[in-house]
Amino acid sequence: MKRIFAAFSLLLILTGCAAKPSSYTADFFAMDTFMSITAYGADENMAQQAAFACEKQVNALEPALSRTREDSDLYRLNHADGAVCTVSDETYAAIEAAVQYAELTGGAFDPTMAVLTDLWGIGTEQAHVPAQSEIDAALAKVGYENIVLLGDNQVQLKNGAQIDLGGIGKGFATDAVADVLAGQSEGTVSGALVQLGGNIGAFGENPAREGGGWSIGVADPDDNADFIATVEVRDQSVVTSGDYERFFEQDGKRYHHIFDPATGYPADTGLRSVTVIDENSTRADALTTALFVMGLDKGMAFCAENSIAAVFVTSDKQVYTTDAVASACAYTFLGEGKGYSDAQQA
């Protein structure tokens, strides 16, 4: 199980200290991580109702996205031995989105990594480097092409594949929360900050900042209680994947949880983290993983081709931003005093 505050180390939310309107914060544990939703409303009761409605939505989605709960559709699908299963609307939509982003990224993001993830055990007490024969056997079951979407909520898995939606689950939930907030009666909710682990959704006006934007810090991979840049956003999601989130060390080498579907090993691409800014949190969630696996050069080229706003942090402390960042947010580099270099200004 992840540590309760682990995901919060990815990003630091900078909200200032100016006077705020009525607000309510719902703190809760879901999807194996600590979550927090702060809603700002016309009065405290309205803010509380909005925050609770969002929390309810996240809790309702957990069984649709979990592969470990024995009462979930995903658990049943993964243990169906290739038989066709009918799943809920939410589960089908999430799988469909996962396949879409797997196709878009050429498999750099792949939702069929469950067998490989279980083999390595990163984040558990059983974390270890498997034998190559074990990795090869697991890789034979990996490949998003093994997911067959038959329509009418029917899904089939081939070749022993198993689905893990952890790579987009919190993004999917963040988008669902955004829909809940958008559905609130006009004038009742002026803004909200949604923190679902490492997925941050900043919606409406931030009452603590002049101009209403939300300033979110990009974590320093060497000290994730600090930050090396900020992005100011509104009605967008900010998602980070980094090698410092979950890892273990064996024989002096660090092994992190972001796997390369081509090798079966943690991606070794010279990156420490990737942050994506996007209106769609599900897409941002999938792309942070995919871009990390692609590495800097391929990742930057992919972002240029697809107009993706992303921040790359390399192992040699270079920070790169894509062209789309300028139009997506106000970006401020703050890493010079911490040993980082703004690569575009070098």
C-alpha positions as CSV (number, residue, x, y, z in Angstrom):
1,M,0.0,0.0,0.0
2,K,1.2,3.5,-0.8
3,R,2.1,5.8,2.0
4,I,-0.9,8.0,2.8
5,F,0.8,11.2,1.7
6,A,3.1,9.8,-1.0
7,A,1.2,11.2,-4.0
8,F,1.0,14.6,-2.4
9,S,4.8,14.9,-2.7
10,L,4.5,15.2,-6.4
11,L,3.1,18.7,-6.5
12,L,2.9,21.6,-4.0
13,I,-0.2,23.7,-4.2
14,L,0.5,27.4,-3.8
15,T,-2.7,29.2,-2.9
16,G,-1.4,32.2,-1.1
17,C,-2.8,33.6,2.1
18,A,-5.4,36.2,1.0
19,A,-8.9,36.2,2.5
20,K,-11.1,33.4,1.1
21,P,-14.8,33.1,0.6
22,S,-16.7,30.3,2.3
23,S,-15.0,27.0,1.7
24,Y,-15.1,23.4,2.8
25,T,-12.4,20.7,2.5
26,A,-13.2,17.0,2.3
27,D,-10.2,14.8,3.2
28,F,-10.5,11.1,2.5
29,F,-8.7,7.9,1.5
30,A,-9.6,6.2,-1.8
31,M,-7.9,4.4,-4.6
32,D,-5.0,3.5,-2.2
33,T,-4.0,7.1,-1.6
34,F,-4.9,10.3,0.4
35,M,-7.3,12.7,-1.4
36,S,-8.5,16.2,-0.7
37,I,-11.2,18.3,-2.3
38,T,-11.7,21.9,-1.4
39,A,-14.8,23.7,-2.8
40,Y,-15.4,27.4,-2.6
41,G,-19.1,28.5,-2.5
42,A,-21.5,31.2,-1.9
43,D,-21.8,30.0,1.7
44,E,-20.2,27.2,3.7
45,N,-23.2,24.9,3.3
46,M,-23.1,25.1,-0.5
47,A,-19.3,24.5,-0.5
48,Q,-19.7,21.5,1.8
49,Q,-22.4,20.0,-0.4
50,A,-20.3,20.4,-3.4
51,A,-17.2,18.8,-1.8
52,F,-19.2,15.9,-0.5
53,A,-20.8,15.3,-3.9
54,C,-17.3,15.1,-5.4
55,E,-16.1,12.7,-2.7
56,K,-19.2,10.5,-3.3
57,Q,-18.4,10.4,-7.0
58,V,-14.8,9.3,-6.3
59,N,-15.9,6.6,-3.9
60,A,-18.5,5.4,-6.4
61,L,-15.8,5.0,-9.1
62,E,-13.4,3.0,-7.0
63,P,-15.0,-0.4,-7.5
64,A,-15.3,0.4,-11.2
65,L,-11.6,1.0,-11.5
66,S,-10.1,-1.4,-8.9
67,R,-8.5,-4.7,-10.0
68,T,-7.9,-5.9,-6.5
69,R,-11.5,-5.8,-5.1
70,E,-13.0,-9.2,-5.6
71,D,-16.5,-7.6,-6.1
72,S,-15.2,-5.4,-9.0
73,D,-15.9,-5.8,-12.7
74,L,-12.2,-5.5,-13.4
75,Y,-11.3,-8.3,-11.0
76,R,-13.9,-10.5,-12.6
77,L,-12.7,-9.7,-16.1
78,N,-9.0,-10.4,-15.2
79,H,-10.0,-13.8,-13.8
80,A,-12.4,-14.8,-16.6
81,D,-9.7,-16.9,-18.5
82,G,-10.5,-15.2,-21.7
83,A,-14.3,-15.4,-21.5
84,V,-16.3,-12.4,-22.6
85,C,-17.5,-10.2,-19.7
86,T,-20.1,-7.5,-19.4
87,V,-18.8,-4.6,-17.3
88,S,-20.4,-1.4,-16.0
89,D,-20.6,1.8,-18.0
90,E,-17.8,3.3,-16.0
91,T,-15.4,0.4,-16.3
92,Y,-16.0,0.1,-20.0
93,A,-15.4,3.8,-20.5
94,A,-12.2,3.7,-18.6
95,I,-10.9,0.6,-20.5
96,E,-11.9,2.3,-23.8
97,A,-10.0,5.4,-22.8
98,A,-6.9,3.3,-21.8
99,V,-6.9,1.6,-25.2
100,Q,-7.2,4.9,-27.0
101,Y,-4.2,6.3,-25.2
102,A,-2.2,3.1,-25.7
103,E,-2.9,3.4,-29.4
104,L,-2.0,7.1,-29.5
105,T,1.3,6.5,-27.8
106,G,2.3,3.4,-29.7
107,G,2.1,1.3,-26.6
108,A,4.4,3.5,-24.4
109,F,1.3,3.6,-22.2
110,D,-0.2,0.1,-21.8
111,P,-3.0,-0.8,-19.5
112,T,-2.1,-4.6,-19.5
113,M,0.8,-4.3,-17.2
114,A,-0.9,-6.0,-14.2
115,V,1.0,-9.3,-14.4
116,L,4.4,-7.5,-14.7
117,T,3.5,-5.0,-11.9
118,D,2.6,-7.9,-9.6
119,L,5.8,-9.7,-10.5
120,W,8.1,-6.8,-9.4
121,G,6.0,-6.0,-6.3
122,I,7.1,-2.4,-6.2
123,G,5.3,-0.6,-3.4
124,T,5.0,-3.8,-1.4
125,E,7.1,-5.7,1.0
126,Q,7.8,-8.3,-1.7
127,A,9.6,-5.8,-4.0
128,H,12.5,-7.5,-5.8
129,V,14.2,-7.9,-9.2
130,P,12.7,-10.9,-10.9
131,A,14.6,-13.4,-13.0
132,Q,14.7,-12.7,-16.7
133,S,12.7,-15.8,-17.4
134,E,10.0,-14.5,-15.1
135,I,10.0,-11.2,-16.9
136,D,9.8,-12.8,-20.3
137,A,6.9,-14.9,-19.2
138,A,5.1,-11.8,-17.9
139,L,5.8,-9.9,-21.1
140,A,4.1,-12.6,-23.1
141,K,0.8,-11.5,-21.4
142,V,1.4,-7.8,-22.0
143,G,0.0,-5.8,-24.9
144,Y,-3.0,-3.6,-25.2
145,E,-3.9,-5.5,-28.5
146,N,-5.0,-8.3,-26.2
147,I,-8.0,-6.1,-25.1
148,V,-11.0,-6.7,-27.3
149,L,-13.8,-4.1,-27.0
150,L,-17.0,-5.7,-28.3
151,G,-19.4,-2.9,-27.6
152,D,-22.5,-3.0,-25.3
153,N,-20.1,-3.0,-22.3
154,Q,-18.6,-6.4,-23.3
155,V,-14.8,-6.9,-23.0
156,Q,-12.6,-9.9,-23.7
157,L,-8.9,-10.4,-22.7
158,K,-6.7,-12.6,-24.8
159,N,-3.4,-14.4,-24.2
160,G,-3.6,-14.2,-20.4
161,A,-3.6,-10.4,-20.3
162,Q,-4.8,-8.6,-17.2
163,I,-5.8,-4.9,-17.1
164,D,-4.5,-2.4,-14.5
165,L,-6.2,1.0,-14.7
166,G,-4.0,2.5,-12.1
167,G,-2.3,4.5,-14.9
168,I,-5.4,6.5,-15.6
169,G,-7.7,5.8,-12.7
170,K,-7.1,9.0,-10.7
171,G,-7.3,11.1,-13.9
172,F,-10.6,9.4,-14.8
173,A,-11.9,10.2,-11.3
174,T,-10.7,13.8,-11.6
175,D,-12.6,14.3,-14.9
176,A,-15.7,12.8,-13.2
177,V,-15.3,15.3,-10.3
178,A,-15.0,18.1,-12.8
179,D,-18.4,17.0,-14.3
180,V,-19.9,17.0,-10.8
181,L,-18.7,20.6,-10.2
182,A,-19.9,21.7,-13.6
183,G,-23.3,20.3,-12.7
184,Q,-23.7,22.3,-9.5
185,S,-26.4,25.0,-9.6
186,E,-25.1,28.3,-11.1
187,G,-23.6,30.6,-8.5
188,T,-23.2,28.0,-5.8
189,V,-19.6,27.0,-6.4
190,S,-17.0,29.6,-7.6
191,G,-14.0,27.3,-7.6
192,A,-12.4,24.1,-6.4
193,L,-9.0,22.5,-5.9
194,V,-9.1,18.7,-6.4
195,Q,-6.1,16.7,-5.2
196,L,-6.5,13.0,-6.0
197,G,-3.1,11.8,-5.2
198,G,-0.7,13.1,-7.8
199,N,-3.6,14.3,-10.0
200,I,-4.5,18.0,-9.4
201,G,-7.6,19.6,-10.8
202,A,-7.9,23.3,-10.5
203,F,-11.3,24.6,-11.5
204,G,-13.0,28.0,-11.5
205,E,-11.5,30.9,-9.5
206,N,-8.8,30.7,-6.9
207,P,-10.0,33.2,-4.3
208,A,-6.6,33.5,-2.7
209,R,-4.8,34.8,-5.9
210,E,-5.4,38.0,-7.8
211,G,-6.7,37.0,-11.3
212,G,-8.2,33.8,-10.1
213,G,-5.5,31.3,-11.3
214,W,-4.1,28.4,-9.3
215,S,-0.4,28.2,-9.0
216,I,0.9,24.6,-8.7
217,G,4.5,23.7,-8.0
218,V,6.4,21.0,-9.9
219,A,8.3,18.9,-7.3
220,D,12.1,18.6,-7.1
221,P,12.7,14.9,-7.6
222,D,15.6,15.1,-5.1
223,D,13.5,16.8,-2.5
224,N,9.8,16.4,-3.2
225,A,8.9,18.6,-0.4
226,D,10.3,21.5,-2.5
227,F,9.6,22.6,-6.1
228,I,11.6,23.7,-9.1
229,A,8.9,25.4,-11.2
230,T,5.3,26.6,-11.0
231,V,2.5,26.5,-13.5
232,E,-0.5,28.8,-13.1
233,V,-3.6,27.2,-14.5
234,R,-7.4,27.4,-14.5
235,D,-9.9,24.7,-15.4
236,Q,-7.1,22.3,-16.1
237,S,-5.4,19.3,-14.6
238,V,-1.8,19.0,-13.7
239,V,-0.4,15.4,-13.4
240,T,3.2,14.3,-12.7
241,S,4.8,10.9,-12.9
242,G,8.3,10.5,-11.4
243,D,10.8,7.9,-10.5
244,Y,10.8,9.1,-6.8
245,E,7.1,8.2,-6.1
246,R,7.5,4.4,-5.6
247,F,10.8,2.5,-5.8
248,F,13.1,0.2,-4.0
249,E,16.9,-0.4,-4.1
250,Q,18.7,-3.6,-4.7
251,D,22.5,-4.1,-5.0
252,G,22.9,-0.3,-5.0
253,K,20.5,0.3,-7.9
254,R,17.1,2.0,-7.7
255,Y,14.1,0.4,-9.4
256,H,11.0,2.6,-9.8
257,H,7.4,1.8,-10.7
258,I,7.2,3.2,-14.2
259,F,7.7,0.2,-16.5
260,D,8.7,0.0,-20.1
261,P,6.3,-2.4,-21.8
262,A,9.0,-3.3,-24.3
263,T,11.5,-4.5,-21.8
264,G,9.6,-5.4,-18.6
265,Y,12.0,-3.3,-16.6
266,P,11.6,0.2,-15.0
267,A,12.0,2.7,-17.8
268,D,15.6,3.8,-18.0
269,T,15.4,6.9,-20.2
270,G,17.3,9.6,-18.3
271,L,14.2,11.2,-16.9
272,R,13.3,11.9,-13.3
273,S,9.8,13.2,-13.9
274,V,7.2,14.3,-16.5
275,T,4.4,16.8,-15.8
276,V,1.5,17.2,-18.2
277,I,-1.0,20.1,-18.1
278,D,-4.3,19.3,-19.9
279,E,-8.0,20.0,-19.7
280,N,-8.5,16.2,-19.7
281,S,-7.0,14.6,-16.6
282,T,-7.4,11.1,-18.0
283,R,-5.3,12.0,-21.0
284,A,-2.7,13.8,-18.8
285,D,-2.5,10.7,-16.5
286,A,-1.8,8.4,-19.4
287,L,0.6,10.7,-21.1
288,T,2.9,11.3,-18.1
289,T,3.6,7.6,-18.1
290,A,4.0,7.3,-21.8
291,L,6.3,10.3,-22.1
292,F,8.5,9.0,-19.3
293,V,8.8,5.7,-21.1
294,M,9.5,7.5,-24.4
295,G,12.3,9.6,-23.0
296,L,13.2,13.2,-23.6
297,D,13.8,13.3,-27.4
298,K,10.9,11.0,-28.4
299,G,8.7,12.6,-25.8
300,M,9.4,16.1,-26.9
301,A,8.8,15.2,-30.5
302,F,5.5,13.5,-29.6
303,C,4.4,16.5,-27.7
304,A,5.2,18.8,-30.6
305,E,3.2,16.6,-33.0
306,N,0.2,16.4,-30.6
307,S,0.3,19.9,-29.0
308,I,0.9,18.5,-25.5
309,A,1.9,20.9,-22.7
310,A,4.6,19.1,-20.7
311,V,7.6,19.7,-18.4
312,F,10.4,17.2,-18.5
313,V,13.0,16.9,-15.7
314,T,16.2,14.9,-16.6
315,S,18.6,13.0,-14.4
316,D,21.3,15.6,-15.1
317,K,19.0,18.3,-13.7
318,Q,17.9,19.9,-17.0
319,V,14.3,21.1,-17.2
320,Y,12.6,21.2,-20.6
321,T,9.2,22.6,-21.5
322,T,7.2,21.9,-24.7
323,D,6.0,24.7,-26.9
324,A,2.4,24.1,-25.8
325,V,3.2,25.1,-22.2
326,A,3.2,28.8,-23.0
327,S,-0.4,28.7,-24.2
328,A,-1.6,26.2,-21.5
329,C,-0.4,28.0,-18.4
330,A,1.9,30.7,-17.0
331,Y,5.2,28.8,-16.3
332,T,7.9,30.0,-13.9
333,F,11.2,28.3,-13.5
334,L,12.5,28.3,-10.0
335,G,15.1,25.6,-10.0
336,E,18.4,27.5,-10.5
337,G,19.2,27.8,-6.8
338,K,18.6,24.0,-6.4
339,G,21.1,23.0,-9.1
340,Y,18.6,22.8,-12.0
341,S,19.0,24.5,-15.4
342,D,16.2,25.8,-17.7
343,A,17.3,24.0,-20.8
344,Q,15.6,26.3,-23.2
345,Q,17.4,29.3,-21.7
346,A,20.8,27.6,-21.6
